[in-house]
Amino acid sequence: MSVADPTLENREIPAFPPWLDLPPGYIVNDWISWQKGILVAKRLREKPELIAVARQKLESKAGQLSWAQTEWLDLLKTANAEQIAQIMESSDPEGQRLRSSGPFNGKLYVEPAEMEAIRERAYLG
């Protein structure tokens, strides 16, 4: 029979490293998506024409869009670059939900090296 170490009893072990600034209710994949969203927001502010690229991509799939893609298409038609950027970098539940189905994929929006750096920070510190 082994004796439990009393110094380890009731010791809380954090689920994530303390430097990983997770908003309430987030998991690591949400954090990664949030960080990507921050980079996308920066690109959209620098090059608002990237919104048209995303809109055209969705419009080319007309009739085959999921409800989430349809929601994004409506947003891309009605919101300006700053409004879309604010959605992409928002840490609230609505931003989190919209980012999960966002149309901003590929090198135009985030370079592979940038995504790798985000993942590395999330998992390695």
N, C-alpha and C positions, 0 to 999 in steps of 0.2 A: 504494500500500500504506500503510495507516495503522499507526501505532505504538500499541500498547496502553499505557494509563496504568498504570505499575507500582503506583501507590498504590491502584488499584481491584482489583488481582488478589487473590484469596483473601479479599476483603472479604465478610463475611456480611451479607446484607440480611435483617432480620427479617421474617417473614411477617405479623406483627401488630404494632401499636404497643405499646411497652413498658408502657403504662398499662393495656392490656387484659389483665386477670388471668386468662388462660386456664389451666385445669387441664391436665395432660398428656393428650394425645389429643383435645383439643377443637378445633373449628373455630368460626368466628364465629357460625354459626347455633346451635351447641350453647351458646355463651356467652349468646346472646340468650334461648334457652329456659331456661337456668339462672337468668338474672336475672328472667325472668317467673316461674319457679318460686319464687324468693325472695319476690316480691310475693304470689303465690298463698298461700304458706305463712303470710305475715302475715295475709292476709284470713281464712284458715281458723282461725287462732288467735283472731282478733277475733270471728268469726262461725262457730262450728262447724256451725251449721245449713246452711251452704253445701255441706257434704258430702252431706247428704240430697238437695239439689237435683241434684247430679251423679249420685248413685245413682239417683234417679228418672228422670233423663234416659236413663241406660243401661238401666234396667229397662223403659222404654217401648219399647225396641228389641229386646226379648227375642226370641231366635231369629235375629236378624240381626247379632249382635255378632261382631266379629273376635276372635281369640284374645287380642289385647292388651286389647280392651275388656272381655272376660270376666275377664281378670286384674284389671283395675281394679275391676270390679263386686265381685269377691270381696274385694279390699282395702277397698273402701268399706263393705262389710257387716261386716268383722271388725276393722278398725283404728280407733283413735280419732283425733281431730283432730290431736293432737300427732304421732302416728306418721305420718300422711299429710303433715303439714307438713314433717317431717324428710325424708321421701322427696323432696318437691318442691324442697327447698333443698340436697339432697346433691349434691356434685360428683363422687361416685364413679360408676363405670360403671353400676351398678344404678339410681341416681337418674337418670342421663342416659337410660338405656333407658326407664324408666317415664315420665319427663317427655315423651318423644317421642310417647307415645300417651295422654297424660293427658286426662281429661274436663273440665278446668277452663278452658273457653273463654267469652269474652264479658265484658261490662262488670261482671257480678257479681264477677268474680275479678280482672280487670285492666282499668283504664280505657284507652281508645284513646290518650289523651295520655301515659299511663305507658309504653305499648308504644312510642310514637314516641320518647320520651326514651331508652329502652333502645336502640333502633335507631340513634338519632343518636349516642349515645356509642360504640356499636360501630363505626360507619362514619366518624364525623367527629372523634371525640375529645372 
